[in-house]
Amino acid sequence: MMLLPIRSRVLHFIATEKSAHITEVMAGLEADYGSERQFTRANFVEHLLSLKENGLIDEESHLMTEEGDLQIVYAINDEGINTINKYLPKKWRLNG
């Protein structure tokens, strides 16, 4: 299976889940990307912040973990869906 660049895959994961926080995104992508050196929490924070700043995902809510860490839940928006359907290979598009 062809892997997408990880940031594109983060966007696609959030789109298919409708919303997710960093722990869910990393757990969902670990099987495909977990052995890569770039698979770090710091890099995923950067991916999520970049996607948000580029207007492809929105902050949906916030939660506090049992350890006292703040987790931001991100949701796909119309621009994110349009980007997936315009730029990702056909098998990764959301509109068939």
C-alpha positions in Angstrom: 0.0 0.0 0.0 1.3 3.4 -1.0 1.8 5.7 2.0 0.9 9.3 1.8 3.1 12.0 3.3 2.4 11.9 7.0 0.8 15.4 7.2 -1.6 14.4 4.4 -2.4 11.2 6.2 -3.0 13.1 9.5 -5.6 15.3 7.6 -7.2 12.2 6.0 -7.4 10.4 9.4 -9.2 13.3 11.0 -11.5 13.5 8.0 -12.4 9.8 8.3 -12.9 10.0 12.1 -14.7 13.4 11.8 -12.7 14.6 14.8 -9.7 13.4 16.9 -7.0 14.5 19.4 -3.3 13.9 19.0 -3.3 10.6 21.0 -6.0 9.2 18.7 -4.3 10.4 15.5 -1.0 8.8 16.6 -2.6 5.6 17.6 -4.5 5.4 14.3 -1.4 6.0 12.2 1.1 4.0 14.3 0.8 0.8 12.3 1.8 2.5 9.1 4.2 5.2 10.3 5.3 4.2 13.8 8.7 2.9 12.7 9.6 6.2 11.1 11.9 8.6 13.0 9.5 11.4 12.4 6.8 9.6 14.3 7.1 11.7 17.5 4.5 13.6 19.5 6.4 16.9 18.8 6.1 16.3 15.1 2.4 15.5 15.4 1.8 18.7 17.3 3.5 20.5 14.5 1.4 18.7 11.9 -1.9 19.5 13.7 -1.0 23.1 14.2 0.1 23.6 10.6 -3.2 22.0 9.3 -5.1 24.3 11.7 -3.2 27.4 10.6 -3.7 26.6 7.0 -7.5 26.4 7.6 -7.9 22.7 6.9 -9.0 21.6 10.4 -10.6 23.5 13.3 -10.4 23.1 17.1 -13.6 21.4 18.2 -13.1 21.0 21.9 -10.6 20.5 24.7 -10.1 17.7 27.2 -8.0 17.2 30.2 -6.2 13.8 30.5 -5.9 11.9 33.8 -2.3 13.0 33.8 -3.4 16.7 33.7 -2.4 17.3 30.1 -4.6 19.4 27.8 -5.7 17.7 24.6 -7.2 19.6 21.7 -9.8 17.8 19.6 -9.6 18.8 16.0 -12.4 18.4 13.4 -12.2 18.5 9.6 -13.8 21.4 7.9 -15.0 22.0 4.3 -11.6 23.4 3.2 -9.9 20.3 4.5 -12.3 18.0 2.7 -11.9 20.0 -0.5 -8.1 19.7 -0.2 -8.2 16.0 0.2 -10.5 15.6 -2.8 -8.4 17.9 -4.9 -4.9 16.9 -4.1 -4.7 13.3 -2.8 -4.6 10.3 -5.0 -8.0 9.0 -6.1 -8.1 6.1 -3.7 -7.7 8.5 -0.7 -10.4 10.9 -1.8 -13.6 11.2 0.3 -16.1 11.6 -2.6 -15.3 8.3 -4.3 
